[in-house]
């Protein structure tokens, strides 16, 4: 993965987010896309060493398209200014699809690498199952969120969209109520790719994903049925 070339391409795309520029620069994109696919292929192999469930993930299906969905957006820019992938057993790209915990990462036009593990804003039935599992397994959940390695890399669970009151059907005095109020169960962090080479980029992601594995494996204990 030629990181500088990717950063440069994405920066130029952010300055020229239109079809004409993209068509002219499609050969650059194709090369970078192929390199990104190889990175994801390598990651699937490395992640599966500590998380065998990932072994069946098809790298091509893990990649997100660069085209934006503009149907419901005021921003009509046709292209995303980042490369991204979501690695999970189900083949569904988005944790919000209810497909379970994912290993997600993206590199943007500013050269920032974001990587994350978990389920971002899962659908209501899946969210209820996760909350029920916290109630059913308070000790296991408590042990997971205190994992020292995970906390050292990511800190705590993200609290975007957190409820101010207990969700319907959950008593306020339940253990871990502040976590039951969450609307997603994910950890993430951001670092710069400025001083990275292909080997350090891959190593950073593998190390980070391994640190977040306790969250992924705990989330899989929650039922996937309605």
N, C-alpha and C positions, 0 to 999 in steps of 0.2 A: 504494500500500500504506500504509494508516494504521497505522504501527508502534505508536504508543501504544495504539490500540484493540486491536490484536492482542496486545500484551503484557498488557493488562488482562484480556482475555478468557481467555488461557491461564493467567494467575495465578488468576483466579476459578475456572476449571475445575479447577486443581490443588487448590483448597480444597473443591470440590464435585464430585468425580469420580463422578457417578452419572447414570443415565439421566434421571431426573426433571428435574434441573437442566439437562441438555443440551437436552432437548426444549423447555423453557421459553425457552432462549437460542438455539434453532436459527436464528432470523432473523439474529442477530448473526454466527453461524458462517457462514451462507450468504454474507453480504456479504464477510466476511474471506476466505473460500475463493475467491470470485470475484476478489478483489484479488490474492491469492496466485497464482492461475492467470495473471493478467495479468503479474505479475512474472516468472514462469517463461517465459511466451511471449516477453517482452522479452529474457530471458537467452538463450534458444535462438537468437534472431536475432543477438545480440551475440557469443555464443561462436562461432557458425558463421562469423563474419568471420575468425577465426584458426584455427578447427578446422572445416572444411567438412563433416566426417563427421557433425556434430551437426545439420545442416540438416534432416534427415528426422525428427528426434525430435518426437513428438506431445506437446505440453505437458500435455494432460490425463493422458496415460499416465505422465508423469514424476512426478506428485503421489502421495504416499502417503496412504492412508486414515487418518483420525484414530482409527478403532476399533482397539483392541489385540487381538492374538491371545492369548487367555487359556487356550488349551487345555493348555499345558504350563507354565504360570506359577503360582507361589503367589500372586502379586499379581493380584487379580481386578478391579482398576480397569478400567472398560470403555473409557476413552479415553486416548490419548496426550496429554501436556501440551506438545506442540510441533507446529509445522507443518514439513513436510519434503518435499524433492523430490530426485530423482536423474535427471540428464540424461545420456543416452548413446544411441548410434545404434541399439542392438539392440532397444530397447523394454523390455528387462528392467530392473526398478527397482533390483535389488540387485547390487552387484559380486560378492557371494557366489554368485549364480546362474551365474557364469562367463561373463557377457555382455561382459566387457572393462572397461576403465577408465571410471569415471563421474565427473561433476561433481556433487557432493552438497552440500546445505546444509540447515540447520534453524535455526529460531528457537524458543527454549523459553520456559517460563513466567517465567524470571528475566530475560528480555530479552537473552539471550546468543545471538549468531550463531556457529554453527560451520559452516565450509565446508572441503571436502576434495576431493581428486582422487586417483584410483587404484582399486585393487581390494582390498577388505577381506575377508580370509579366503576367497579363492576356493576352489572345490572342488579335490580332490586332483589330478585330471588337468590342470586349468588351472594349478595351482601348480607342478606338475612342469615344464610347458612354459615357464613364466616362469623357473624356475631353470635349465633347459637353455639358455634364451636368454642368460642372464647368462654362462654358460660359453662359449657360441658367440660372444658379442659383448662381451667384457670391456672393450674400449676405449670402445665406444659407451655401455655402461652407466656406466662410470666418468666419462665426460664429462657424462652426464645428471645424476648425483647431485651433481656439483660445480657445477651451474648456479647462478650467483651470485644471479640474481633469485629463483629458486625457494627457495634457501636463506635469503635475506633475509626472505621472507614466511613460510615454513613450518619452517625448520630442516631436519632430516634426515627420513628415512623413519621412520614409527612402528614400534616394536618389540614391540607387544603379541603375546604368545604365542611369541616368538622361541625357537627350539630352543637347547639348550645344546651339542648335538653335531651334526655334519654330518648332513643327511638321508640316508636309505638310497640308495646308488648314487652318492654324491658324495664325491670324495676331499677330505680335510681341507686339502690344500695348494693347492686351486684358488684363483685370484684372486677376490676379493670374497666369500670364504666367510662372513663375518659377515652379508652381505646374503642369501646363499643360504639361511641358517638362518631367515630371516624366514618367517612364515606368511601375510603380507599385504604388499601394496606400495602404500602410501598415504601421502600427506602431509595434515595438517590443522592448523587453527588456530582459535582462538576470540577474538571481540571482542564488546564490548557494543554494543547498538543504541541506547543511551540518548540519544546526541546525533545520531543519524542521522535524515535525512528520506528520503522515497522515492528521490530521486535519488542521495543518497550511499550508500544501501543497495545499489542496483543497481550503482553504480560500484565499490563495494568488492568485490562479488562478481565482476564482470567482470575487474577488475584481478587479483584473487586467482586466478581460474580461468586467466587467461592466464599467470600466473607458474607455475602447475603443469602447463601444457600439455606441456613436455618429458617429464614422466613419462607422461602419457597417450599421447603419440605413440610413446615407446619401448615401452611395454607392448603396443601393437598390433603390434609386430614379432614378438612371441612367438606361436607357432602356437595356434590355437583348436581344433585337432583333437586327439583323444586319442592 
